[in-house]
């Protein structure tokens, strides 16, 4: 027989390593906190058979008792993004002047009437371009009316180039048509006196009685 042989029987291990009825009593000097690289476990007081046990670590939780698990507090939410600084500009638009404008002494058309013939676009004068008014109230220069009458099939009438209305000629001929005195009043003072003009339709001429020279109309 070997005198150094261990004659004590081997200890029997319980089937459950966490069964506190078979574990040896822990020393009173057991540490109250077991720290690992992954979790921290608080000291657990076991009331069964007066033993103090440290339960196995649980990652992410702190064990305060057998039946309660306290989760690790989550970090506070991030603060909301800062509102960008906005600059508001106020624009003041002045209201239009609502005061009535003083009435003009004369209307725009009355102040500056059209002093040109609407056929030849020449300015009226007191000789051959004297403003003559037809029965339709349209006004043209004497020279344009003479050209129209020379080419017309009716020698005793003149047709308006705008409205095509007919105007009977006076007994003394085309120069005796009514003169538009309103237009004539806007001409210079030297043109206020209208010269006496003779119309020779057969020759196509307009001539001034007091002048030696005459004006020959060109047939169109």
C-alpha positions in Angstrom: 0.0 0.0 0.0 1.1 3.5 -0.9 1.5 5.6 2.2 1.1 8.8 0.1 -2.1 7.8 -1.5 -5.2 9.9 -0.9 -7.6 7.8 1.0 -10.4 10.5 1.0 -13.2 9.8 -1.4 -13.6 12.3 -4.2 -16.2 15.0 -3.7 -19.4 14.5 -5.5 -20.4 17.4 -7.7 -24.0 18.4 -8.0 -25.7 18.1 -11.4 -26.5 21.9 -11.3 -23.5 24.0 -10.6 -25.8 26.8 -9.4 -27.7 24.7 -6.8 -27.0 26.5 -3.6 -27.9 23.4 -1.4 -24.7 21.6 -2.5 -22.2 24.5 -2.7 -19.8 25.1 0.1 -20.5 28.2 2.2 -18.9 31.3 0.9 -16.5 33.2 3.0 -17.7 36.4 4.6 -14.8 38.0 2.9 -16.1 37.4 -0.6 -16.0 40.5 -2.7 -19.2 42.5 -3.1 -18.7 43.3 -6.7 -17.4 41.2 -9.6 -16.1 43.2 -12.5 -15.5 41.9 -16.0 -14.6 43.4 -19.2 -18.3 43.4 -20.4 -20.5 44.0 -17.4 -20.7 44.8 -13.7 -22.7 42.8 -11.3 -23.8 44.1 -7.9 -23.6 41.9 -4.8 -26.5 39.5 -4.4 -27.8 38.5 -1.0 -29.0 34.9 -1.0 -31.5 34.1 1.8 -31.4 30.4 1.2 -29.5 28.6 4.0 -27.8 31.9 4.9 -25.3 31.7 2.1 -24.0 34.7 0.1 -23.7 34.1 -3.6 -22.6 36.1 -6.6 -24.8 35.2 -9.6 -23.3 34.9 -13.0 -22.9 38.1 -14.9 -25.5 39.4 -17.3 -24.3 41.7 -20.0 -26.1 45.1 -20.1 -28.0 44.8 -16.8 -27.5 45.4 -13.2 -29.0 42.8 -10.8 -30.5 44.4 -7.8 -32.4 41.3 -6.6 -33.5 37.9 -7.9 -36.7 39.1 -9.5 -35.9 42.7 -10.7 -33.6 43.8 -13.5 -32.7 47.5 -13.8 -31.8 48.5 -17.4 -28.8 50.6 -18.0 -30.0 54.2 -18.6 -29.8 55.2 -22.2 -27.9 58.3 -23.2 -29.9 61.5 -23.6 -31.3 62.3 -27.1 -29.2 64.7 -29.1 -30.2 68.3 -29.1 -32.3 69.6 -32.0 -30.4 71.3 -34.8 -30.0 75.0 -34.4 -32.4 77.1 -36.4 -30.5 79.1 -39.0 -30.5 82.8 -38.5 -33.0 84.5 -40.7 -33.1 88.2 -41.6 -36.4 89.8 -42.5 -36.4 92.9 -44.5 -39.5 95.1 -44.6 -40.2 97.0 -47.8 -42.6 99.9 -47.6 -44.1 100.7 -50.9 -45.6 104.2 -50.9 -49.2 104.4 -52.1 -49.8 106.3 -55.3 -51.0 109.8 -55.0 -54.8 109.6 -55.1 -55.3 113.3 -55.3 -57.1 114.2 -58.5 -54.9 116.0 -60.9 -55.9 119.5 -61.8 -58.0 119.5 -65.0 -56.1 120.7 -68.0 -57.2 123.8 -69.7 -57.4 122.1 -73.1 -57.7 118.5 -74.1 -54.6 116.8 -75.6 -56.2 116.5 -79.0 -57.5 120.1 -78.9 -54.0 121.3 -77.7 -52.2 119.7 -80.6 -54.4 118.5 -83.5 -53.1 116.7 -86.4 -51.8 119.4 -88.7 -50.9 116.9 -91.5 -53.0 115.7 -94.4 -53.8 112.0 -93.9 -53.3 111.3 -97.7 -49.9 112.9 -98.5 -48.8 113.5 -94.8 -47.8 117.0 -95.7 -48.4 119.9 -93.3 -51.3 122.2 -94.0 -50.7 125.7 -95.2 -52.8 128.6 -96.6 -52.1 128.1 -100.3 -52.3 124.8 -102.2 -52.4 122.6 -99.0 -55.2 124.5 -97.4 -57.3 122.2 -95.2 -60.6 121.6 -96.9 -63.5 119.8 -95.1 -65.9 117.5 -96.9 -69.6 116.8 -96.0 -68.5 113.7 -94.0 -66.4 116.0 -91.8 -63.1 114.6 -93.0 -60.4 117.1 -93.8 -57.7 116.9 -96.6 -55.5 119.3 -98.3 -56.7 121.1 -101.5 -54.0 119.6 -103.7 -54.9 116.0 -102.8 -58.6 116.6 -103.4 -57.7 118.1 -106.8 -55.7 115.0 -107.7 -58.6 112.8 -106.8 -61.1 114.9 -108.8 -58.9 114.9 -111.9 -58.9 111.1 -112.0 -62.6 110.8 -111.0 -65.3 109.9 -113.4 -67.7 112.4 -111.8 -66.3 115.9 -112.2 -69.0 117.5 -110.1 -68.4 115.4 -107.0 -65.5 114.4 -104.8 -65.2 111.0 -103.1 -63.8 110.9 -99.6 -60.7 108.7 -99.5 -61.6 107.4 -96.0 -65.3 106.7 -95.9 -66.0 106.8 -99.7 -68.7 109.3 -99.2 -69.5 111.7 -102.0 -69.5 115.5 -101.7 -71.0 117.7 -104.3 -68.6 120.4 -105.5 -69.6 124.1 -105.2 -70.6 126.1 -108.3 -67.3 127.9 -108.4 -65.3 124.7 -108.3 -63.1 122.7 -105.9 -61.3 125.6 -104.2 -64.7 126.8 -102.8 -65.0 123.8 -100.5 -65.3 124.8 -96.8 -62.0 125.6 -95.1 -61.4 123.9 -91.7 -60.9 127.1 -89.7 -60.1 125.1 -86.5 -57.0 123.5 -88.0 -56.1 126.8 -89.7 -56.1 128.6 -86.3 -53.1 126.4 -85.2 -51.0 127.5 -88.1 -48.6 130.4 -87.7 -50.0 133.9 -87.9 -48.7 134.5 -91.4 -50.8 131.6 -92.7 -54.1 132.7 -91.3 -55.0 134.5 -94.6 -56.1 132.0 -97.3 -55.1 132.9 -100.8 -57.5 132.7 -103.7 -56.8 129.6 -105.8 -58.1 128.7 -109.2 -58.6 125.0 -110.2 -58.3 124.1 -113.9 -59.4 120.5 -114.1 -58.9 120.2 -117.9 -55.3 121.1 -117.5 -54.8 119.6 -114.0 -53.6 122.8 -112.5 -54.0 124.8 -109.3 -53.0 128.4 -109.6 -53.1 131.5 -107.4 -55.0 134.4 -108.9 -52.7 137.1 -107.4 -49.4 135.3 -108.3 -47.9 135.1 -111.8 -46.6 131.6 -111.1 -48.8 128.6 -111.0 -48.6 125.0 -109.8 -49.1 122.1 -112.2 -50.6 118.9 -110.7 -49.0 115.7 -111.7 -51.4 113.0 -112.9 -51.2 109.8 -110.9 
